[in-house]
Amino acid sequence: MNASFLPYGRQHIDDEDVAAVVAVLRSDMLTTGPAVSDFEAALSDHAGGADSVVCANGTAALHMAALAAGLGPGDFAVVPAITFLATANAVRLAGAEVMFADVDPTTGLMMPAHVEAALSRSRSGRVKAVFPVHLAGQTADPAGFVRLADQHGFMLIEDACHALGTRYLDARHVVGSCDHSAMTCFSFHPVKSIAMGEGGAVTTRDPSLAQSLRRLRSHGMVHAKADFENRDMAFGPDGQANPWYYEMPAVGLNYRASDIQCALGTSQLTKLPRFLERRRQLVRKYDELFAVLQPVVRPLSRTDCVPGWHLYVVRIDFDAIGMDRGTFMRKLRQQGIGSQVHYIPVSQQPYYRNRYGNIALPGAEEYYRSCLSLPLYPSMNDDDVSRVVAAISAIVR
């Protein structure tokens, strides 16, 4: 890749990160070793003491959470139309049905009112879970979702794959603490706030959910003698558990993360405050420079939180500038600037449209028509932001 090219996101790896990975490569354990528990402890500390279960990626985290929540045939889960495919797919992989909700067109976020509107469309089945998605790093209304969950009896599972480090309610709560949810799911893909290559995690304050998550990520196996059902096979004549023995009381998956990934993740997590502060500085710079292009180019509306920004998204009135989004993105790329669309409404994907029909979600459609994600990552400098804004200004004008 050309050194001057600015992708919409990328990892920042330094010598400390490399050394952490090399140390694991020179150790005896490349997987299921101490680096895994070290990362979980560090993430738990970040999440205010919530139990942390690391896994292969953010999709695995969502799938594990759906299974741990008991989602299955006959159940429904509410998912915003604006999210990555994985949020909805996790529900379907668990055997449950997806109920798509609309979003605020100025933030892309599903709000409690959108969930209520989705619930009013339900004619059959039981809504067992709701998946609020913290798009770009912003939260919607955590306390409002809790009130709604208490009223309707569903479980809240946060998709926080964009929101590591986000704080809310006067910064008294951190996303991942599960102060306003049963579980929170994270992704550590290279474009996210910290990188593990691939990696994810689920946090929870419920010990039974944590136990289920740990079983699910490793084939459903149990090794504790108190959990054994086949007593004759499990124990020897002396009454001791046979050292090779394990059982599988329920089907699980191989969603483990390796020590290599976790060593990188632990090293990256120490830099998270610096990464987040730099992202916030870049966002403020973007906001300042884009002020003169409003209302044709507008940043996302802000919610009442302190975002751990993953994406910098603008909403562009492509009709007003007489140019379609594809042409606009190609013109940016010609100037060495990458961009992306987050996201195509999942409800419009052929699989879901064929399954549920064409659902009218005007907020999601309006958001999708105008959104564009611009470069945002910690190693960018202020001149990079100026370059992006200047390029967009030239195209718009």
Summary of the structure (lengths in Angstrom):
residues: 397
radius of gyration: 22.2
end to end distance: 29.1
largest distance: 84.2
contacts: 1369
relative contact order: 0.17
helix: 42%
strand: 17%
